[in-house]
Amino acid sequence: MIAPLKKSLDSVKIDDIVFTSPAKNDCDLLDVPLDELTTFVKTEAKNHPKIFAAEFLSISLVFSQFVVLLSWDKSKVTIERLLNREEAYPLNNNWVTCLSLYRQATLLPYRLAPAETIVLSADAKSTIRHYFKLVRSLKIYIMLYEFINGNTGINIADLELLLSEAEFAIANNKTNISIARMETLLSTIHKILVSYAPQTPRSNKKTTSNPKRLAFKENVPAILVIEDDEDWREIIKEMIEGIGIQTYCAGTAIEAMQAMIEHDFDIVITDMLLSMEHADAQDGREIATAAKKSNPKTKVIVLTAFMGLTNAVDGVKKQIYDDIFDKQDLFLKPYDFRKRIIDILERTEP
């Protein structure tokens, strides 16, 4: 039985919307009329009063293919910047590249082989090459992260040394030593990806929470649900588990990212607009992008409460989202999408 939702909050009244000089320059450069952005903000305040229930500084909202940074003092909205996604979230793509390589590393032949099985030389060379690519990508990400947020204290040279020792051991037929070095390397990279996951433009603090170790059954479909509203989270979880599918629920962007480090999900279901009450809040489509890029086989379903009133439809029409989700996978709450999930899983069965 699906539980009833809490009554929504009253709409928020905005007395004034002002643009900073940089925001006006952004709009001019990106050819976005100021009145379109003003209408968008008013609509968001009307349709998502929970976000505007308290004052905030520099939150990010997705407007079409752009990201709007704005502040709110319970009376006036200040639009600070209008940026391309890559400018607003400079760390995301690099982190996702590392995540994808990390997930691939967890499935390398030596890790899947039975105990005491000798890794073939061809597999060993391919494995070493993959780890070199992973370490190089992580080095680039940490350099960018430190440029934006300051020193992390991570010494990439230590990881490069571990990798060199693994390569030397392979060359001298010391498979066990090589595997030990690679496993140490993989464990260290896991911790770095968790601790330095990208944040929103307004929150650049190091992630301190630890990921939950996910205990999923092998060869059984798994779904990641990202929803900041507890009621909706329970509704969606109950809906999915009712058809016998493993489900993990995340309430924030960081929880979702940590879950993607731990497991490759068949389907990711995310709310389009995550709450700005959390320090790590991001637009749901940013998380969807990370899921899709980390594993192209992952299917993404996006939920919204106001598809006809907000910028949801505009977002679907833009090419930037064409490779994230199909129009048929954008659902208006409350929608029973169990049949869609079953269709997706049936089509992806080997």
URFEN-V778941 format. One record per residue. N is the residue number from 1. BURIAL is b if it has 9 or more other ideal C-beta (glycine too) atoms within 8 Angstrom, else e. Layout:
BEGIN
<<N:BURIAL> <N:BURIAL>>
END
This chain:
BEGIN
<<1:e> <2:e> <3:e> <4:e> <5:b> <6:e> <7:e> <8:e> <9:e> <10:e> <11:e> <12:b> <13:e> <14:b> <15:e> <16:e> <17:b> <18:e> <19:b> <20:b> <21:e> <22:e> <23:b> <24:b> <25:e> <26:b> <27:b> <28:e> <29:e> <30:b> <31:e> <32:b> <33:e> <34:b> <35:e> <36:e> <37:b> <38:b> <39:e> <40:b> <41:b> <42:b> <43:b> <44:b> <45:b> <46:b> <47:b> <48:b> <49:b> <50:b> <51:b> <52:b> <53:e> <54:e> <55:e> <56:b> <57:e> <58:b> <59:b> <60:b> <61:b> <62:b> <63:b> <64:e> <65:b> <66:b> <67:b> <68:b> <69:b> <70:b> <71:b> <72:b> <73:e> <74:e> <75:e> <76:b> <77:b> <78:b> <79:b> <80:b> <81:b> <82:b> <83:b> <84:b> <85:b> <86:e> <87:e> <88:b> <89:b> <90:b> <91:b> <92:b> <93:b> <94:b> <95:b> <96:b> <97:b> <98:b> <99:b> <100:b> <101:b> <102:b> <103:b> <104:b> <105:b> <106:e> <107:e> <108:b> <109:b> <110:b> <111:e> <112:e> <113:e> <114:e> <115:e> <116:e> <117:e> <118:e> <119:b> <120:e> <121:e> <122:e> <123:b> <124:b> <125:b> <126:e> <127:b> <128:b> <129:e> <130:b> <131:b> <132:b> <133:b> <134:b> <135:b> <136:e> <137:b> <138:b> <139:b> <140:b> <141:b> <142:b> <143:e> <144:b> <145:b> <146:b> <147:e> <148:e> <149:e> <150:e> <151:e> <152:b> <153:e> <154:e> <155:e> <156:b> <157:e> <158:e> <159:b> <160:b> <161:e> <162:b> <163:b> <164:e> <165:b> <166:b> <167:b> <168:e> <169:b> <170:b> <171:e> <172:e> <173:e> <174:e> <175:b> <176:e> <177:b> <178:b> <179:b> <180:e> <181:b> <182:b> <183:e> <184:b> <185:b> <186:b> <187:e> <188:b> <189:b> <190:b> <191:e> <192:b> <193:b> <194:b> <195:b> <196:b> <197:b> <198:e> <199:b> <200:b> <201:b> <202:e> <203:b> <204:e> <205:e> <206:e> <207:b> <208:e> <209:e> <210:e> <211:b> <212:e> <213:e> <214:e> <215:e> <216:b> <217:e> <218:e> <219:e> <220:e> <221:e> <222:b> <223:b> <224:b> <225:b> <226:b> <227:b> <228:b> <229:e> <230:e> <231:b> <232:b> <233:b> <234:b> <235:b> <236:b> <237:b> <238:b> <239:b> <240:b> <241:b> <242:e> <243:b> <244:e> <245:b> <246:b> <247:b> <248:b> <249:b> <250:b> <251:b> <252:b> <253:b> <254:b> <255:b> <256:b> <257:b> <258:b> <259:b> <260:b> <261:b> <262:b> <263:b> <264:e> <265:b> <266:b> <267:b> <268:b> <269:b> <270:b> <271:b> <272:b> <273:b> <274:b> <275:b> <276:e> <277:e> <278:b> <279:e> <280:b> <281:b> <282:b> <283:b> <284:b> <285:b> <286:b> <287:b> <288:b> <289:b> <290:b> <291:b> <292:b> <293:b> <294:b> <295:b> <296:e> <297:e> <298:b> <299:b> <300:b> <301:b> <302:b> <303:b> <304:b> <305:e> <306:b> <307:b> <308:e> <309:e> <310:b> <311:b> <312:b> <313:e> <314:e> <315:b> <316:b> <317:e> <318:b> <319:e> <320:e> <321:b> <322:e> <323:e> <324:b> <325:b> <326:e> <327:e> <328:e> <329:b> <330:b> <331:b> <332:b> <333:e> <334:e> <335:e> <336:e> <337:b> <338:b> <339:e> <340:b> <341:b> <342:b> <343:e> <344:b> <345:b> <346:e> <347:e> <348:e> <349:e> <350:e>>
END
